[in-house]
């Protein structure tokens, strides 16, 4: 895991669903107008992130995390969203949380 960083509180760790991660690696490089595609970097990848719920405790790489936010907001200025009218896999394939214990 990357070091706990970025934000205090509930958004200390970012998670990316493995299917969304695969899309990001394989298909997203050909997309030039996706606002978040080159900016978003998850701390951890995991199976089933899309199904996680706020408040859920998950175990990833042997550590437990409380999920605080599921999904990632889209921005109106995103060219991909404007062009397709649809959200990309990052919108539902991301979650944010915090470790349940001090590491």
Kinemage of the C-alpha trace (Angstrom):
@kinemage 1
@onewidth
@group {chain A} dominant
@subgroup {mainchain}
@vectorlist {calphas} color= white
{ca unk a 1} P 0.000 0.000 0.000
{ca unk a 2} L 1.051 3.556 -0.529
{ca unk a 3} L 1.533 5.450 2.664
{ca unk a 4} L -1.640 6.846 4.150
{ca unk a 5} L -1.593 10.366 2.816
{ca unk a 6} L -3.479 13.104 1.044
{ca unk a 7} L -6.359 13.755 3.364
{ca unk a 8} L -6.997 13.531 7.040
{ca unk a 9} L -10.150 11.851 8.186
{ca unk a 10} L -12.197 9.623 5.952
{ca unk a 11} L -10.443 9.968 2.558
{ca unk a 12} L -7.034 8.703 3.581
{ca unk a 13} L -6.973 5.761 1.160
{ca unk a 14} L -8.380 5.486 -2.361
{ca unk a 15} L -9.484 2.183 -3.873
{ca unk a 16} L -10.044 1.224 -7.505
{ca unk a 17} L -12.094 -1.733 -8.685
{ca unk a 18} L -9.921 -4.214 -10.604
{ca unk a 19} L -12.219 -4.100 -13.644
{ca unk a 20} L -12.031 -0.296 -13.726
{ca unk a 21} L -8.246 -0.520 -13.297
{ca unk a 22} L -8.017 -2.844 -16.285
{ca unk a 23} L -10.131 -0.404 -18.345
{ca unk a 24} L -7.916 2.468 -17.211
{ca unk a 25} L -4.761 0.621 -18.333
{ca unk a 26} L -6.080 -0.889 -21.568
{ca unk a 27} L -8.674 1.469 -23.020
{ca unk a 28} L -8.276 4.860 -21.358
{ca unk a 29} L -4.855 5.675 -22.894
{ca unk a 30} L -6.588 6.070 -26.278
{ca unk a 31} L -9.080 8.558 -24.802
{ca unk a 32} L -7.735 12.096 -24.896
{ca unk a 33} L -10.661 14.023 -23.463
{ca unk a 34} L -11.268 12.233 -20.156
{ca unk a 35} L -10.592 14.749 -17.398
{ca unk a 36} L -9.714 12.287 -14.612
{ca unk a 37} L -8.104 9.541 -16.639
{ca unk a 38} L -4.536 10.735 -16.237
{ca unk a 39} L -5.071 12.432 -12.876
{ca unk a 40} L -6.653 9.723 -10.741
{ca unk a 41} L -4.269 7.316 -9.050
{ca unk a 42} L -5.596 4.816 -6.528
{ca unk a 43} L -3.680 3.624 -3.531
{ca unk a 44} L -5.077 0.084 -3.765
{ca unk a 45} L -6.883 -2.086 -6.304
{ca unk a 46} L -9.476 -4.592 -5.129
{ca unk a 47} L -12.232 -6.850 -6.435
{ca unk a 48} L -15.811 -5.714 -5.957
{ca unk a 49} L -15.244 -2.044 -5.106
{ca unk a 50} L -18.384 -1.198 -7.098
{ca unk a 51} L -20.486 -3.117 -4.573
{ca unk a 52} L -18.998 -1.570 -1.445
{ca unk a 53} L -21.218 0.567 0.768
{ca unk a 54} L -20.485 3.564 2.970
{ca unk a 55} L -19.637 2.381 6.489
{ca unk a 56} L -18.602 -1.093 5.359
{ca unk a 57} L -15.379 -2.552 6.741
{ca unk a 58} L -13.284 -4.187 4.013
{ca unk a 59} L -10.023 -6.091 4.128
{ca unk a 60} L -7.545 -5.304 1.366
{ca unk a 61} L -3.968 -6.618 1.330
{ca unk a 62} L -4.353 -7.822 4.917
{ca unk a 63} L -5.449 -4.450 6.344
{ca unk a 64} L -8.933 -3.305 7.300
{ca unk a 65} L -10.507 -0.082 6.098
{ca unk a 66} L -13.783 1.680 6.760
{ca unk a 67} L -15.357 2.912 3.544
{ca unk a 68} L -16.465 6.547 3.734
{ca unk a 69} L -17.284 7.418 0.121
{ca unk a 70} L -18.290 5.193 -2.774
{ca unk a 71} L -18.026 6.379 -6.318
{ca unk a 72} L -16.283 9.397 -7.744
{ca unk a 73} L -18.039 12.464 -8.995
{ca unk a 74} L -17.865 13.451 -12.629
{ca unk a 75} L -17.101 16.990 -13.739
{ca unk a 76} L -19.255 18.844 -16.269
{ca unk a 77} L -16.112 20.015 -18.075
{ca unk a 78} L -14.990 16.427 -18.807
{ca unk a 79} L -14.789 16.045 -22.576
{ca unk a 80} L -15.469 12.306 -22.422
{ca unk a 81} L -18.691 12.881 -20.450
{ca unk a 82} L -19.738 15.680 -22.803
{ca unk a 83} L -18.981 13.617 -25.901
{ca unk a 84} L -20.569 10.319 -24.820
{ca unk a 85} L -23.169 11.456 -22.311
{ca unk a 86} L -22.101 8.555 -20.098
{ca unk a 87} L -19.911 8.294 -17.040
{ca unk a 88} L -16.694 6.313 -17.366
{ca unk a 89} L -15.882 3.271 -15.160
{ca unk a 90} L -14.095 5.486 -12.641
{ca unk a 91} L -17.411 7.007 -11.538
{ca unk a 92} L -18.653 3.784 -9.956
{ca unk a 93} L -15.357 1.923 -9.576
{ca unk a 94} L -13.738 4.095 -6.920
{ca unk a 95} L -14.103 4.281 -3.143
{ca unk a 96} L -12.382 6.196 -0.372
{ca unk a 97} L -11.820 5.236 3.235
{ca unk a 98} L -9.528 5.144 6.204
{ca unk a 99} L -7.668 2.430 8.103
{ca unk a 100} L -9.690 1.064 11.005
{ca unk a 101} L -6.579 0.947 13.199
{ca unk a 102} L -3.415 2.968 13.387
{ca unk a 103} L -0.749 1.240 11.308
